[in-house]
Structure formats: C-alpha cells, structure tokens
C-alpha cells in the first residue's frame, strides 16, 4: 500500500541560477514526480515504490536518496532498481524547466554532508581553528525535520504539483529488495 504525500530529496552537483542567491545543491520533489514521463522508467517508478511502500513511511515525510540507499542494503539493492543518477538528473532538469513543483535548496556543507549519508552515519567535522566535532543521526534528523517543516509550509499554499501525464508505477517486482544495511559483524 502506497503512502501518499511523500517527498524525495536529491542532492546533486551544484548549479547557479539567477533566481537563487546561492548555488543549488539539493532538490525536493513530490514522490509522484518520479512517475513523470521525462524521468527514466521503469527506474523512476521503482524508486517511487521504494519511497511510498517502505514499511513505516508516513505522510509528509522527506526521504533523502541516501536513506533509499541505506534501505536498499547500503546500495546493493540498486542493481534491482536501476540507475538512480539518471533519475536525479531528470528531476533536476524538470525542476529547472518548471515542469513540476520543486524546492531547490542551497544546503550548507554540514547539512549536505549529513543528508548525503545514511541515517546511522557519524561524521567528523574539521573547522578552521576549532576542535573536530562529531555529528550524527540526531543532527541529520534535525536537518530532515527542518525540511519537513519547509515542505509543510509550501503545501499549506497549495498541493505539490508532480507534473503532467504521469505514468503508473510498475507492478513487478511484487516485492522490492528492502533490507536496511547493517555492518558486518567483527
């Protein structure tokens, strides 16, 4: 059963645009945008299913690509889904051409680093003239909570338009290769 109102966060190569004061390095779209005909299929449809069918998803959540990678056995399951890079490239293009609603974001380095890694990752930050600092799952969740609040504010003004002429998601495979990654025992 698909959960409605799920949003996808893709981090990508930064780009500059005159309408944005900072470089855009991330884009949030409605999960249904993955069903846009300009998105490579069936990969987009399978990613849509991963976003909306994973056990425990809730309406209104923002799911980073790194979370999908974690849920697909640390990336091992991507071979059964397909080339996510082509999908992200298509989503960025759709967003820039205003063929769907999107939230282009210029995430600071710390936020981008946290969201580019899975939900159990710890990172060590090294600042100029500062001691190294550890950040991890709690700080990552804080970044996601801020994005969820931003999406809610956007949706309060009207629905998030995924684009036109959407395709149906593929029915096969009946079961997707979910297996959250766990480190190998030592």
Secondary structure, DSSP 8 states (H G I E B T S, - for coil): ---SS-EEEEEEEEE--TT-SS-EEEEEEEGGGGGSTTS-TTHHHHHHHHHHHSTT--TT-EEEHHHHHHHBGGGTTHHHH--HHHHHHHHHHHHHTTSS-EEEE---HHHHHHHTS-TT--EEE--TTS--EEE-HHHHHHHHHHHHHHHHHHHHTS-----SS-------SSS---B-------
